[in-house]
Amino acid sequence: MKSVDKELHLRHLTVDEALFRLDQYLNDAFMAGLPSVCIVHGKGTGTLRQAVHEVLAKHPLVKSFRPGDYGEGDYGVTIVELVSR
């Protein structure tokens, strides 16, 4: 089984590039048995964050998600809880 990092960095990518990587990453993280992951999308204009949240809201492997808290990256990251295997 391949090693999967607990963070996915999407900053400086186009929305299409980021969403493609996000879907692959969520599948890999689920298969690796990670209970939760951190998606780093940056603060910027919020376009990437919004696109990521739209995908997460419909993704079958996502149990829940929330913006990062103070010290986690604030609204520049999203914390995702994955469904159990």
C-alpha positions as CSV (number, residue, x, y, z in Angstrom):
1,M,0.0,0.0,0.0
2,K,1.4,3.4,-0.9
3,S,2.0,6.1,1.7
4,V,-0.4,9.0,1.6
5,D,0.3,12.4,3.2
6,K,-2.3,13.9,5.5
7,E,-2.2,17.2,3.6
8,L,-3.0,17.9,-0.1
9,H,-1.6,21.3,-1.3
10,L,-3.7,22.8,-4.1
11,R,-2.5,26.4,-4.0
12,H,-1.5,28.0,-7.4
13,L,-3.4,25.3,-9.4
14,T,-6.3,26.0,-11.7
15,V,-9.7,24.8,-10.5
16,D,-9.7,21.9,-13.0
17,E,-6.2,20.8,-12.0
18,A,-7.0,21.1,-8.3
19,L,-10.3,19.1,-8.6
20,F,-8.6,16.3,-10.5
21,R,-5.9,16.0,-7.8
22,L,-8.5,16.3,-5.1
23,D,-10.5,13.3,-6.3
24,Q,-7.4,11.1,-6.7
25,Y,-6.2,12.2,-3.3
26,L,-9.5,11.4,-1.5
27,N,-9.5,7.9,-3.0
28,D,-5.9,7.3,-2.1
29,A,-6.4,8.6,1.5
30,F,-9.5,6.4,1.9
31,M,-7.6,3.3,0.7
32,A,-4.7,4.1,3.0
33,G,-7.2,4.2,6.0
34,L,-6.7,7.8,6.9
35,P,-9.6,9.0,9.1
36,S,-9.2,12.7,8.2
37,V,-7.1,14.9,5.9
38,C,-6.3,18.6,5.4
39,I,-6.8,20.2,2.0
40,V,-4.7,23.4,1.6
41,H,-6.4,25.6,-1.0
42,G,-5.1,29.0,0.2
43,K,-7.1,32.1,1.0
44,G,-7.0,34.2,-2.2
45,T,-10.3,35.1,-3.8
46,G,-12.1,32.0,-2.5
47,T,-12.8,30.5,-5.9
48,L,-10.7,27.4,-5.3
49,R,-12.1,27.0,-1.8
50,Q,-15.7,27.2,-3.1
51,A,-15.0,24.6,-5.9
52,V,-13.3,22.3,-3.3
53,H,-16.3,22.6,-1.0
54,E,-18.8,21.9,-3.8
55,V,-16.9,18.6,-4.6
56,L,-16.6,17.6,-1.0
57,A,-20.3,18.1,-0.4
58,K,-21.1,15.5,-3.0
59,H,-18.2,13.1,-2.7
60,P,-19.1,9.6,-1.5
61,L,-16.0,9.2,0.6
62,V,-16.5,12.4,2.6
63,K,-18.3,12.1,5.9
64,S,-18.0,15.8,6.8
65,F,-15.7,18.8,6.3
66,R,-15.1,22.2,7.9
67,P,-12.9,25.2,7.6
68,G,-9.6,25.1,9.5
69,D,-9.5,26.6,12.9
70,Y,-7.0,29.1,14.2
71,G,-3.7,27.4,14.2
72,E,-4.8,24.9,11.5
73,G,-4.6,27.4,8.6
74,D,-7.9,29.3,9.2
75,Y,-10.0,29.6,6.0
76,G,-7.0,28.7,3.8
77,V,-7.5,25.0,4.6
78,T,-10.4,22.6,4.8
79,I,-10.4,19.7,7.3
80,V,-12.1,16.6,5.8
81,E,-13.4,13.6,7.7
82,L,-13.5,10.5,5.6
83,V,-16.1,7.7,5.8
84,S,-15.0,4.5,7.6
85,R,-13.8,1.5,5.7
